[in-house]
Amino acid sequence: MSVSSGRKITQILGAELDKLVTLPLIWLTLIGTFILNLVLAAAFTSAGLQGAAGTQSILNIGLASMGYLQAGFIILGILATCSEYTGGQIRTTLTTIPWRGFQLSMKHLALAIITIPVAFIIVASGVLYALIMMRDTAVGFEIDTMIKTLVGATGYLTLTTLLSAAIGALLRRTTPALVILLGYYFVVSPLTRDFQPKYFPDTAGSYMYMPPSSDEINVLTPMQGTGILMLWTLIFITAAIVFYRKRDA
């Protein structure tokens, strides 16, 4: 890669990072997600303390909010790619950065750079709260198991965010993207999970951080779950880039 090409990519990445970190809705979403996670962690921990806490894993209780937590990251991904269309800023972006493929690719990379540390902090906060409150009653865990679980949960939320951003780029409208994704993750998938294949994004991705039950058939390993969710994400990102390059702003 030439120096000029490398500098071009770096400049585009910097511009996309700057747009994301200066967008108020991004920070409101992240702060709201963090607060929601603490509230849910407190609720699940309290329920665990009042029930059979001695037989429960701290990790399971600390991660019990993941099903709800992903909503914040779905919204984050959609806002990252749809926000420029709301006020017509996309025209300014494409005038300044005419290389559409690079621009959208760097937007997803910038989103990943922001999401990874934030997702880790939010996930770890729930586990840490459960650990502090249930250290004398709940079943403990090994440090390496905790690290693998936190990394898996962080990876799941990051890939979910990028997949949502790609779908947002395809639809270019915030409301339809929210309706489709939230409807799938919180209505369609829970209702059909007992008989649907395990290769859909949310189902496969859940194996990245939650150990499968011993009575499950055709369970996936964390690496298989990661690979499947990553494949879904790459497919939607590729489709978003192809359509982004071919159609008008």
Secondary structure, 3 states (H helix, E strand, C coil): CCHHHHHHHHHHHHHHHHHHHCCHHHHHHHHHHHHHHHHHHHHHHHHHHHCCHHHCEHHHHHCCCHHHHHHHHHHHHHHHHHHHHHCCHHHHHHHHCCCHHHHHHHHHHHHHHHHHHHHHHHHHHHHHHHHHHHCCCCECCCHHHHHHHHHHHHHHHHHHHHHHHHHHHHHCCHHHHHHHHHHHHHHHHHHHCCCCCCCCHHHHHHCCCCCCCCCCCCCCCHHHHHHHHHHHHHHHHHHHHHHHHHCCC
